[in-house]
Amino acid sequence: MTVSAWWFLLVGAIVTYGWRAAGVALSGRIDPNSALMRWVACVAYALLAGLIARLIVAPQGALGDTALWMRLSSAGVALLVYFIFRRSIVLGVTAGALWLMAVTTLAGG
């Protein structure tokens, strides 16, 4: 690594850990039920929903080589397993990924 690469790594670490330290210092003073925190949670959920929709509708890379029905069915399987198994994110994501691998393999993709 060159000196400039180490510099960027150091600055990135300082920025990252600086925000973490600020979060720890302020966490006791923040009301999680305040209007601001509810708004932040809504924005976070909206960003996540947008990213998931983009992965399904307009994926890039290897996922873009799969058919839309494969991506939609794997999302459906993931949601179904998620709700059947008492909102288990791990089981839902695992089931969706395994379903996508299975249909891709069986379809010859």
PyMOL commands that set and color helices and strands:
alter all, ss='L'
color gray80, all
select helices_A, chain A and resi 3-29+35-57+61-65+68-84+89-106
alter helices_A, ss='H'
color red, helices_A
deselect
rebuild
show_as cartoon
